[in-house]
Amino acid sequence: MEADRLRKSAIGGVRTKVVSLGIGSGISEFELENIASAPQDENVILVQDFGSLGDVEEQLRNASCTGQ
């Protein structure tokens, strides 16, 4: 699976952190959890629509800009 390979990769000796973002209804949270790095409760972000992205901006920034 591509997500496994990505999570196991490293850039400059730093492991890759995968954050998954689901937008809209009908999103498979199970699939997003399988894609994201652990812990999933910090690295899986769900929003109802594109207009709601501002509501999770800080959470997304924190999840994507911190080391593992």
Rosetta blueprint (number, residue, H / E / L):
1 M L
2 E H
3 A H
4 D H
5 R H
6 L H
7 R H
8 K H
9 S L
10 A E
11 I E
12 G L
13 G L
14 V E
15 R E
16 T L
17 K L
18 V L
19 V L
20 S E
21 L E
22 G E
23 I E
24 G L
25 S L
26 G L
27 I L
28 S L
29 E H
30 F H
31 E H
32 L H
33 E H
34 N H
35 I H
36 A L
37 S L
38 A L
39 P L
40 Q H
41 D H
42 E H
43 N H
44 V E
45 I E
46 L E
47 V E
48 Q L
49 D L
50 F H
51 G H
52 S H
53 L H
54 G H
55 D H
56 V H
57 E H
58 E H
59 Q H
60 L H
61 R H
62 N H
63 A H
64 S H
65 C L
66 T L
67 G L
68 Q L
